[in-house]
Amino acid sequence: MSISQQRPFLLSQLLVAHHATNSTGHELVLGGIHGCYGMMLEIFARASFDKELCRLFSVGDLVDRDPQSLEVLRPLCEPCFFPSSR
């Protein structure tokens, strides 16, 4: 018996998205920032993140703790943030 037959609820909760290959830049997976905007900018710089060429994915824990949580959320409004509508 397969896992889908044994535990069908697992498949209904599975959240996997597949994206086409990014042939112009690279991907940056970001998480655990907790509102630290300066740290996020440093990560972008070290990764040579170019919002025109690269894609940004978030795995959570972007806000709280630091007072700059709003600034941390701004890149999520950019077209480089995935999943996006493009």
MODELLER restraints for C-alpha pairs under 7 A, 6 or more apart:
rsr = mdl.restraints
at = mdl.atoms
rsr.add(forms.Gaussian(group=physical.xy_distance, feature=features.Distance(at['CA:4:A'], at['CA:11:A']), mean=6.63, stdev=0.5))
rsr.add(forms.Gaussian(group=physical.xy_distance, feature=features.Distance(at['CA:24:A'], at['CA:53:A']), mean=5.47, stdev=0.5))
rsr.add(forms.Gaussian(group=physical.xy_distance, feature=features.Distance(at['CA:25:A'], at['CA:53:A']), mean=4.74, stdev=0.5))
rsr.add(forms.Gaussian(group=physical.xy_distance, feature=features.Distance(at['CA:25:A'], at['CA:54:A']), mean=4.55, stdev=0.5))
rsr.add(forms.Gaussian(group=physical.xy_distance, feature=features.Distance(at['CA:26:A'], at['CA:54:A']), mean=4.89, stdev=0.5))
rsr.add(forms.Gaussian(group=physical.xy_distance, feature=features.Distance(at['CA:26:A'], at['CA:55:A']), mean=6.41, stdev=0.5))
rsr.add(forms.Gaussian(group=physical.xy_distance, feature=features.Distance(at['CA:27:A'], at['CA:54:A']), mean=5.68, stdev=0.5))
rsr.add(forms.Gaussian(group=physical.xy_distance, feature=features.Distance(at['CA:27:A'], at['CA:55:A']), mean=4.76, stdev=0.5))
rsr.add(forms.Gaussian(group=physical.xy_distance, feature=features.Distance(at['CA:27:A'], at['CA:56:A']), mean=5.91, stdev=0.5))
rsr.add(forms.Gaussian(group=physical.xy_distance, feature=features.Distance(at['CA:28:A'], at['CA:55:A']), mean=6.25, stdev=0.5))
rsr.add(forms.Gaussian(group=physical.xy_distance, feature=features.Distance(at['CA:28:A'], at['CA:56:A']), mean=4.97, stdev=0.5))
rsr.add(forms.Gaussian(group=physical.xy_distance, feature=features.Distance(at['CA:28:A'], at['CA:57:A']), mean=6.15, stdev=0.5))
rsr.add(forms.Gaussian(group=physical.xy_distance, feature=features.Distance(at['CA:29:A'], at['CA:56:A']), mean=6.04, stdev=0.5))
rsr.add(forms.Gaussian(group=physical.xy_distance, feature=features.Distance(at['CA:29:A'], at['CA:57:A']), mean=4.72, stdev=0.5))
rsr.add(forms.Gaussian(group=physical.xy_distance, feature=features.Distance(at['CA:29:A'], at['CA:58:A']), mean=5.74, stdev=0.5))
rsr.add(forms.Gaussian(group=physical.xy_distance, feature=features.Distance(at['CA:29:A'], at['CA:59:A']), mean=6.93, stdev=0.5))
rsr.add(forms.Gaussian(group=physical.xy_distance, feature=features.Distance(at['CA:30:A'], at['CA:57:A']), mean=6.07, stdev=0.5))
rsr.add(forms.Gaussian(group=physical.xy_distance, feature=features.Distance(at['CA:30:A'], at['CA:58:A']), mean=4.85, stdev=0.5))
rsr.add(forms.Gaussian(group=physical.xy_distance, feature=features.Distance(at['CA:30:A'], at['CA:59:A']), mean=6.12, stdev=0.5))
rsr.add(forms.Gaussian(group=physical.xy_distance, feature=features.Distance(at['CA:31:A'], at['CA:58:A']), mean=5.78, stdev=0.5))
rsr.add(forms.Gaussian(group=physical.xy_distance, feature=features.Distance(at['CA:31:A'], at['CA:59:A']), mean=5.05, stdev=0.5))
rsr.add(forms.Gaussian(group=physical.xy_distance, feature=features.Distance(at['CA:31:A'], at['CA:60:A']), mean=5.07, stdev=0.5))
rsr.add(forms.Gaussian(group=physical.xy_distance, feature=features.Distance(at['CA:31:A'], at['CA:61:A']), mean=5.66, stdev=0.5))
rsr.add(forms.Gaussian(group=physical.xy_distance, feature=features.Distance(at['CA:31:A'], at['CA:62:A']), mean=5.99, stdev=0.5))
rsr.add(forms.Gaussian(group=physical.xy_distance, feature=features.Distance(at['CA:32:A'], at['CA:60:A']), mean=6.56, stdev=0.5))
rsr.add(forms.Gaussian(group=physical.xy_distance, feature=features.Distance(at['CA:32:A'], at['CA:61:A']), mean=4.72, stdev=0.5))
rsr.add(forms.Gaussian(group=physical.xy_distance, feature=features.Distance(at['CA:32:A'], at['CA:62:A']), mean=5.81, stdev=0.5))
rsr.add(forms.Gaussian(group=physical.xy_distance, feature=features.Distance(at['CA:33:A'], at['CA:40:A']), mean=6.59, stdev=0.5))
rsr.add(forms.Gaussian(group=physical.xy_distance, feature=features.Distance(at['CA:33:A'], at['CA:61:A']), mean=6.20, stdev=0.5))
rsr.add(forms.Gaussian(group=physical.xy_distance, feature=features.Distance(at['CA:33:A'], at['CA:62:A']), mean=4.76, stdev=0.5))
rsr.add(forms.Gaussian(group=physical.xy_distance, feature=features.Distance(at['CA:33:A'], at['CA:63:A']), mean=6.80, stdev=0.5))
rsr.add(forms.Gaussian(group=physical.xy_distance, feature=features.Distance(at['CA:34:A'], at['CA:61:A']), mean=5.58, stdev=0.5))
rsr.add(forms.Gaussian(group=physical.xy_distance, feature=features.Distance(at['CA:34:A'], at['CA:62:A']), mean=4.64, stdev=0.5))
rsr.add(forms.Gaussian(group=physical.xy_distance, feature=features.Distance(at['CA:34:A'], at['CA:63:A']), mean=4.27, stdev=0.5))
rsr.add(forms.Gaussian(group=physical.xy_distance, feature=features.Distance(at['CA:34:A'], at['CA:64:A']), mean=4.97, stdev=0.5))
rsr.add(forms.Gaussian(group=physical.xy_distance, feature=features.Distance(at['CA:34:A'], at['CA:65:A']), mean=5.83, stdev=0.5))
rsr.add(forms.Gaussian(group=physical.xy_distance, feature=features.Distance(at['CA:34:A'], at['CA:66:A']), mean=6.48, stdev=0.5))
rsr.add(forms.Gaussian(group=physical.xy_distance, feature=features.Distance(at['CA:35:A'], at['CA:62:A']), mean=5.74, stdev=0.5))
rsr.add(forms.Gaussian(group=physical.xy_distance, feature=features.Distance(at['CA:35:A'], at['CA:63:A']), mean=4.25, stdev=0.5))
rsr.add(forms.Gaussian(group=physical.xy_distance, feature=features.Distance(at['CA:35:A'], at['CA:64:A']), mean=5.35, stdev=0.5))
rsr.add(forms.Gaussian(group=physical.xy_distance, feature=features.Distance(at['CA:35:A'], at['CA:65:A']), mean=6.21, stdev=0.5))
rsr.add(forms.Gaussian(group=physical.xy_distance, feature=features.Distance(at['CA:35:A'], at['CA:66:A']), mean=4.71, stdev=0.5))
rsr.add(forms.Gaussian(group=physical.xy_distance, feature=features.Distance(at['CA:35:A'], at['CA:67:A']), mean=6.51, stdev=0.5))
rsr.add(forms.Gaussian(group=physical.xy_distance, feature=features.Distance(at['CA:35:A'], at['CA:68:A']), mean=5.30, stdev=0.5))
rsr.add(forms.Gaussian(group=physical.xy_distance, feature=features.Distance(at['CA:35:A'], at['CA:69:A']), mean=3.97, stdev=0.5))
rsr.add(forms.Gaussian(group=physical.xy_distance, feature=features.Distance(at['CA:35:A'], at['CA:72:A']), mean=5.86, stdev=0.5))
rsr.add(forms.Gaussian(group=physical.xy_distance, feature=features.Distance(at['CA:36:A'], at['CA:66:A']), mean=5.52, stdev=0.5))
rsr.add(forms.Gaussian(group=physical.xy_distance, feature=features.Distance(at['CA:36:A'], at['CA:68:A']), mean=6.25, stdev=0.5))
rsr.add(forms.Gaussian(group=physical.xy_distance, feature=features.Distance(at['CA:36:A'], at['CA:69:A']), mean=6.96, stdev=0.5))
rsr.add(forms.Gaussian(group=physical.xy_distance, feature=features.Distance(at['CA:37:A'], at['CA:68:A']), mean=5.84, stdev=0.5))
rsr.add(forms.Gaussian(group=physical.xy_distance, feature=features.Distance(at['CA:37:A'], at['CA:71:A']), mean=6.33, stdev=0.5))
rsr.add(forms.Gaussian(group=physical.xy_distance, feature=features.Distance(at['CA:37:A'], at['CA:72:A']), mean=5.34, stdev=0.5))
rsr.add(forms.Gaussian(group=physical.xy_distance, feature=features.Distance(at['CA:51:A'], at['CA:80:A']), mean=5.53, stdev=0.5))
rsr.add(forms.Gaussian(group=physical.xy_distance, feature=features.Distance(at['CA:52:A'], at['CA:80:A']), mean=6.91, stdev=0.5))
rsr.add(forms.Gaussian(group=physical.xy_distance, feature=features.Distance(at['CA:54:A'], at['CA:80:A']), mean=6.45, stdev=0.5))
rsr.add(forms.Gaussian(group=physical.xy_distance, feature=features.Distance(at['CA:55:A'], at['CA:80:A']), mean=4.79, stdev=0.5))
rsr.add(forms.Gaussian(group=physical.xy_distance, feature=features.Distance(at['CA:55:A'], at['CA:81:A']), mean=5.90, stdev=0.5))
rsr.add(forms.Gaussian(group=physical.xy_distance, feature=features.Distance(at['CA:55:A'], at['CA:82:A']), mean=6.59, stdev=0.5))
rsr.add(forms.Gaussian(group=physical.xy_distance, feature=features.Distance(at['CA:56:A'], at['CA:80:A']), mean=5.78, stdev=0.5))
rsr.add(forms.Gaussian(group=physical.xy_distance, feature=features.Distance(at['CA:56:A'], at['CA:81:A']), mean=4.64, stdev=0.5))
rsr.add(forms.Gaussian(group=physical.xy_distance, feature=features.Distance(at['CA:56:A'], at['CA:82:A']), mean=5.91, stdev=0.5))
rsr.add(forms.Gaussian(group=physical.xy_distance, feature=features.Distance(at['CA:57:A'], at['CA:81:A']), mean=6.06, stdev=0.5))
rsr.add(forms.Gaussian(group=physical.xy_distance, feature=features.Distance(at['CA:57:A'], at['CA:82:A']), mean=5.40, stdev=0.5))
rsr.add(forms.Gaussian(group=physical.xy_distance, feature=features.Distance(at['CA:62:A'], at['CA:72:A']), mean=6.81, stdev=0.5))
rsr.add(forms.Gaussian(group=physical.xy_distance, feature=features.Distance(at['CA:63:A'], at['CA:69:A']), mean=4.91, stdev=0.5))
rsr.add(forms.Gaussian(group=physical.xy_distance, feature=features.Distance(at['CA:75:A'], at['CA:81:A']), mean=6.83, stdev=0.5))
